[in-house]
Amino acid sequence: MTDDVLVVHGGTPLHGEIRVRGAKNLVSKAMVAALLGESESRLYDVPRIRDVEVVRGLLELHGVRVSEGPDGELIFDPSNVEEANVDEINVHAGSSRIPILFCGPLLHRLGRAFIPNLGGCRIGDRPIDFHLNALREFGAVVDKTPEGLHIAAPRGLRGAKLTLPYPSVGATEQVLLTAVRAEGTTELRNAAVEPEIIDLICVLQKMGAIINVHTDRVLRIEGVPSLSGYRHRPLPDRLEAASWACAALATHGDVYVRGARQVDMSTFLNVFRTIGGAFEVDDSPEGGIRFWHPGGELRAVALETDVHPGLMTDWQQPLVVALTQARGLSIVHETVYEQRFGFTEALVKMGATIQLYRECLGSTPCRFGQRNFLHSAVISGPSKLHAADLEIPDLRGGFSHFIAALAAEGTSRVYGVSLINRGYEDFEAKLTALGAHIERP
């Protein structure tokens, strides 16, 4: 379908300014949190992306009235929450993993919830066992059926002591959204502490929740009988900002990312500078970060992804494209998702030299070692990239394919562009604003 294909004429450096709005990985969760309130909530600077549309539709199916204010503002009225039709939920949410986070709020509001079989990007096993085990600890009863999960709380939800086997962001969000109105105290050990998690805690605290963040990844939540609405401006999307930074580096460009924030990106900025990229932080109220290629050769590095405060797994893919242009051998050890290097096959087709390995090519063994997953990469550069036909595999890998096409010589055709709209607002308009030569076939 021509409306899902983009023709990219490579070889032109990106120059100019774009803006990032609220973080995709916070905004959708804050929208779900509005279900917990007994009064209106307002969320500002919401990006126009597919994930937001999915969550909005699910909220509306459950009786939440959603309206729009100026400049990306969404207003949620949860006064008439009701049970949704199973078929409608399946149709609306089949391609998203967000519905699992509706469990806690719906159990508090209705005493029951239905979750369809979940989709999401094909980047590795992301089991929902963490979520279901946590819900059971709170007192929920989970009934698995071919159509999905029927979950009930016949005796209400009670606080629990939980330890995650891995600091999963999704499971931590699940516990937070469930514990805030559960009776008694919840203690969560080995919790995720990403900036988006802390921002979700800020949202819930504005609603009346009592959440203590202790050292060593321990969260302690005191359940409260009711919550009010919130007014919140989310942290900017650090994933999108890093993607545009890597695009500037790979194309020898100069891109100002308005809204990007240094405190959320410090680990990425260290890597960006080590590779040979340059950046300048603008701390003015409406500021951002300028990223550019200062000339000369980029330098090979050794990287490992990790949970926060380590290098984000979502930063890995665009960085790999930039590293194809660095002199020497770069090593990237992926420790979060076991199948996140699938996108490199297209880069090799374009002329990159990338070898994948099952061994942990990092400072410490990870949970994927000896399990037959190709989760380490060795990139030899610099490589001259040439145009190719590309099929977008997942959200971040797809953006990385675009970076490669922009840096390559010749004209590429990129298929599956609609997937990019899941997490990147006005993607094509931003590319055009930066001087990219793109067109619909």
C-alpha positions in Angstrom: 0.0 0.0 0.0 1.5 3.3 -1.1 0.2 5.1 2.0 2.5 2.9 4.1 5.7 3.4 2.0 8.1 6.3 2.1 10.8 7.0 -0.5 13.9 8.4 1.1 16.6 10.1 -1.0 19.8 9.7 1.2 23.0 11.6 1.4 21.7 14.9 2.8 22.6 16.1 6.3 19.7 16.9 8.6 19.7 20.6 9.6 17.1 22.5 11.6 14.9 22.3 14.6 12.1 20.0 15.8 10.3 19.7 19.1 9.5 16.7 21.3 6.4 16.6 23.5 5.5 14.4 26.5 7.2 11.0 26.7 5.3 8.2 25.1 6.3 5.9 27.9 4.7 8.2 30.5 1.8 9.8 28.7 -0.1 6.5 28.1 0.3 5.4 31.7 -0.8 8.8 33.1 -3.9 8.5 30.9 -4.6 5.1 32.5 -4.1 6.6 35.9 -7.0 9.0 35.3 -9.3 6.0 35.8 -8.3 6.0 39.5 -9.5 9.5 40.1 -12.9 10.6 41.3 -12.7 14.0 39.5 -11.4 15.4 36.3 -7.7 15.1 35.2 -5.8 17.2 32.7 -2.7 16.1 30.9 -0.7 18.6 28.9 1.7 18.4 26.0 0.4 15.1 24.8 1.9 13.9 21.5 -0.4 12.9 18.6 0.7 9.3 18.3 -1.0 5.9 17.8 -0.4 4.7 21.4 -2.3 7.8 22.7 -5.2 7.0 20.3 -5.4 3.4 21.5 -5.5 4.4 25.2 -8.0 7.1 24.6 -10.2 4.7 22.8 -10.0 2.2 25.6 -10.8 4.8 28.2 -13.8 5.9 26.2 -15.0 2.3 25.9 -14.9 2.2 29.7 -17.1 5.3 30.0 -14.4 7.9 30.5 -15.2 11.1 28.7 -12.1 12.4 26.9 -11.9 15.9 25.4 -9.2 18.1 24.0 -7.9 21.4 25.1 -5.3 23.7 23.4 -1.8 22.6 22.4 -2.0 18.9 23.1 -4.1 19.0 26.3 -6.3 16.1 27.1 -9.1 16.2 29.7 -10.5 13.1 31.4 -13.8 12.8 33.1 -14.0 9.4 34.9 -17.3 9.9 36.7 -19.2 7.2 34.7 -16.7 4.3 34.4 -18.4 1.1 33.2 -17.6 -2.3 31.9 -16.6 -2.5 28.2 -17.7 -5.0 25.6 -15.1 -7.7 25.1 -15.2 -7.7 21.3 -14.8 -3.9 21.2 -11.7 -4.1 23.5 -10.2 -6.8 21.3 -10.7 -4.8 18.2 -9.3 -1.6 19.7 -6.4 -2.9 21.6 -5.2 -6.0 19.8 -1.9 -4.3 18.7 -1.0 -2.7 22.0 0.4 -4.0 25.3 -1.1 -1.0 27.3 -4.4 -2.8 28.2 -2.6 -4.9 30.9 -2.1 -1.7 32.9 -5.9 -1.1 33.0 -6.2 -4.1 35.5 -5.6 -2.4 38.8 -7.7 0.8 38.1 -10.6 -1.3 36.7 -10.5 -3.7 39.6 -10.8 -0.7 42.0 -13.5 1.0 40.0 -15.6 -2.1 38.9 -14.3 -5.1 40.7 -13.4 -6.8 37.4 -11.4 -6.3 34.2 -10.9 -8.0 30.8 -7.5 -7.9 29.1 -7.2 -9.1 25.4 -4.3 -11.1 24.1 -1.5 -8.5 23.8 0.6 -7.3 20.9 3.4 -4.8 20.8 6.8 -4.7 19.0 8.6 -8.0 18.1 11.8 -7.4 20.1 11.8 -10.3 22.5 9.8 -12.1 25.1 7.9 -9.7 27.3 5.9 -12.0 29.5 3.0 -10.7 31.5 3.6 -13.2 34.2 5.1 -10.4 36.4 1.9 -8.5 36.0 -0.4 -11.5 36.8 1.6 -12.7 39.7 1.5 -9.2 41.2 -2.2 -8.9 40.8 -2.7 -12.3 42.5 -0.6 -11.1 45.4 -3.0 -8.2 45.7 -5.9 -10.7 45.9 -7.1 -10.7 42.3 -8.4 -13.9 40.6 -7.1 -14.4 37.1 -9.0 -16.6 34.6 -7.2 -17.3 31.4 -9.5 -17.9 28.4 -8.8 -18.2 24.6 -10.1 -14.6 24.1 -8.0 -13.1 26.9 -7.8 -12.7 30.7 -10.8 -12.2 32.9 -9.7 -10.7 36.2 -11.8 -10.2 39.3 -11.3 -8.9 42.9 -14.2 -10.5 44.8 -12.8 -9.4 48.2 -11.2 -6.2 47.1 -7.4 -5.6 46.8 -5.0 -5.6 49.7 -1.4 -4.4 50.0 1.3 -7.0 49.4 5.1 -7.5 49.7 6.5 -8.1 46.2 9.9 -8.6 44.7 10.4 -8.5 41.0 12.8 -11.0 39.5 13.8 -8.3 37.1 13.3 -4.5 37.4 10.6 -4.5 34.8 9.1 -1.1 33.9 5.7 -2.5 33.0 5.4 -4.6 36.2 6.5 -1.7 38.3 3.8 0.5 36.7 1.3 -2.3 37.3 2.1 -2.4 41.0 1.9 1.4 41.4 -1.5 1.6 39.6 -2.8 -1.2 41.8 -1.3 -0.4 45.1 -2.3 3.2 45.5 -5.9 2.2 46.3 -5.3 -1.2 47.8 -6.0 -1.6 51.5 -2.9 -1.4 53.6 0.8 -1.1 52.6 2.6 -2.4 49.6 6.3 -2.9 49.4 7.9 -3.5 46.0 11.6 -4.6 45.8 13.7 -4.6 42.7 11.5 -1.9 41.2 12.3 0.0 38.0 13.3 3.6 38.7 13.3 5.0 35.1 12.5 8.8 34.9 9.1 7.8 33.4 8.4 5.7 36.6 9.3 8.7 38.8 7.0 10.9 36.7 4.2 8.4 37.1 4.8 8.5 40.8 4.5 12.3 40.6 1.1 12.0 38.8 -0.2 9.6 41.4 1.1 11.8 44.3 -0.8 14.7 42.8 -3.9 12.5 42.9 -3.5 11.9 46.7 -1.3 8.7 46.7 1.4 8.2 49.3 4.5 6.7 47.7 7.9 6.5 49.2 11.0 5.9 47.0 13.7 4.2 49.1 17.3 3.3 48.1 18.1 0.0 46.4 15.0 0.0 44.2 12.5 -0.2 47.0 9.0 1.5 46.7 6.6 1.6 49.6 3.0 2.6 48.9 0.4 3.4 51.5 -3.0 2.6 50.1 -5.6 5.4 50.3 -9.4 5.0 50.0 -9.9 7.5 47.2 -8.0 9.6 44.7 -8.8 12.9 43.0 -7.9 14.0 39.5 -4.5 15.6 38.5 -3.0 18.3 36.4 0.3 17.3 35.0 2.9 18.2 32.3 4.9 15.1 31.5 8.6 14.9 31.1 9.8 15.2 27.5 10.4 12.1 25.4 14.0 11.3 25.9 13.8 8.3 23.5 12.7 10.4 20.6 15.2 13.1 21.4 18.0 10.6 21.3 16.7 9.2 17.9 17.0 12.6 16.3 20.5 13.1 17.9 21.7 9.9 16.3 20.1 11.0 13.0 22.1 14.2 13.1 25.3 12.3 13.9 24.9 9.7 11.2 24.1 12.2 8.5 26.8 14.7 9.5 23.9 17.1 10.4 23.0 19.7 13.1 19.6 19.3 14.8 18.2 21.3 17.7 15.7 19.2 19.7 13.5 21.6 21.5 12.1 20.1 24.7 15.0 17.7 25.2 16.2 17.7 28.8 19.8 17.0 30.0 18.9 15.4 33.3 16.9 12.6 31.6 19.6 12.0 29.0 22.9 12.2 30.8 23.9 8.6 30.1 23.1 9.0 26.4 24.9 12.3 26.3 28.1 10.7 27.7 28.0 8.0 24.9 27.2 10.6 22.2 30.2 12.7 23.2 32.5 9.6 23.5 31.6 8.5 19.9 32.5 12.0 18.7 29.2 13.8 18.6 28.8 17.4 19.9 25.9 18.8 21.9 25.0 22.0 23.6 22.3 22.3 26.3 19.9 25.3 26.3 18.5 25.7 29.8 16.0 28.4 29.0 12.4 27.7 29.9 11.5 26.7 26.3 15.0 25.3 25.6 16.4 22.0 24.5 19.6 20.4 23.2 21.4 21.0 20.0 23.1 17.9 18.5 25.6 17.9 15.7 28.5 16.2 13.9 31.6 18.4 14.5 33.6 17.0 11.7 36.4 14.4 11.8 36.0 10.7 12.4 33.6 9.1 14.8 35.2 6.7 17.4 34.3 3.1 18.1 33.0 2.3 21.6 32.0 -0.6 23.8 28.4 -0.4 25.1 26.0 -2.3 27.3 22.3 -1.6 27.7 20.8 -1.8 31.1 18.0 -0.6 33.3 18.1 2.9 34.5 20.5 4.6 35.2 22.3 2.5 32.6 22.1 3.0 28.8 18.5 2.6 27.7 17.8 -0.3 25.4 15.7 2.0 23.2 18.8 4.1 22.6 20.8 1.2 21.4 19.3 0.8 17.9 19.8 4.4 16.6 23.3 4.4 18.2 24.2 1.2 16.3 23.4 3.1 13.0 25.7 5.9 14.1 28.4 3.4 15.0 28.5 2.0 11.5 30.2 5.3 10.6 32.8 5.1 13.4 36.3 4.0 12.8 37.3 0.7 14.5 35.3 -2.1 16.2 32.4 -1.2 18.4 30.8 -3.8 20.7 27.2 -3.6 21.9 25.9 -6.0 24.5 22.1 -5.9 24.7 20.9 -7.1 28.2 17.2 -6.0 28.2 15.5 -7.6 25.2 17.0 -10.8 23.7 15.9 -10.2 20.1 16.6 -6.5 19.6 19.3 -6.9 17.0 16.9 -8.1 14.3 17.0 -4.7 12.7 20.7 -5.1 11.8 20.0 -7.5 9.0 18.8 -4.5 6.9 21.9 -2.5 7.9 24.1 -5.3 6.6 22.2 -5.4 3.4 22.9 -1.7 3.1 26.7 -2.2 3.4 27.3 -2.2 7.2 29.7 -4.8 8.7 27.9 -6.2 11.8 28.4 -9.6 13.4 26.0 -11.0 16.0 27.0 -13.3 18.8 25.4 -15.4 21.4 28.1 -14.7 24.0 27.8 -11.8 26.5 30.4 -9.4 25.0 30.3 -7.2 28.0 31.7 -6.6 31.5 29.3 -9.0 33.2 27.3 -12.0 32.1 23.6 -11.2 31.5 20.4 -13.3 31.8 20.5 -14.1 28.1 24.0 -15.8 28.2 24.1 -19.4 27.1 20.5 -19.2 26.0 21.1 -19.2 22.2 20.1 -15.6 21.8 22.0 -13.3 19.4 22.3 -10.5 21.9 25.8 -9.0 21.3 26.9 -7.2 18.2 30.3 -6.2 16.8 30.2 -3.3 14.4 33.2 -2.6 12.1 33.4 0.8 10.5 33.2 3.2 8.9 31.0 1.6 6.3 29.6 3.4 3.2 25.9 2.7 3.3 23.9 2.3 0.1 20.2 2.5 -0.5 17.9 -0.5 -0.1 14.3 -1.6 0.3 13.6 -1.8 4.0 10.7 -3.3 6.0 10.2 -1.7 9.5 10.5 -4.4 12.1 9.5 -2.5 15.3 9.2 1.1 16.5 12.8 1.9 17.5 14.3 -0.4 14.8 12.1 1.3 12.3 13.4 4.8 13.1 16.9 3.4 12.9 16.2 2.2 9.4 15.2 5.7 8.5 18.4 7.0 9.9 20.3 4.5 7.8 18.3 5.5 4.7 19.0 9.2 5.3 22.7 8.5 5.7 23.0 6.2 2.7 23.8 7.0 -0.9 20.9 6.6 -3.3 17.1 6.2 -2.9 15.6 3.8 -0.4 12.0 2.6 -0.1 10.9 2.1 3.5 7.8 -0.1 4.1 5.5 -0.2 7.2 5.9 3.5 8.0 2.6 3.5 10.0 4.4 1.7 12.8 6.5 4.8 13.3 3.4 6.7 14.2 3.1 4.6 17.4 5.8 6.7 19.0 6.9 9.6 16.8 4.6 12.6 16.4 4.5 14.2 12.9 7.3 12.0 11.8 7.3 13.0 8.2 6.7 16.7 8.8 9.7 16.7 11.1 11.9 15.0 8.6 10.8 17.6 6.0 11.5 20.4 8.4 15.1 19.1 8.8 15.7 19.1 5.1 15.3 15.4 4.4 14.3 14.5 0.8 11.4 12.2 1.3 8.2 11.5 -0.7 5.3 9.2 -1.1 5.5 6.9 -4.1 
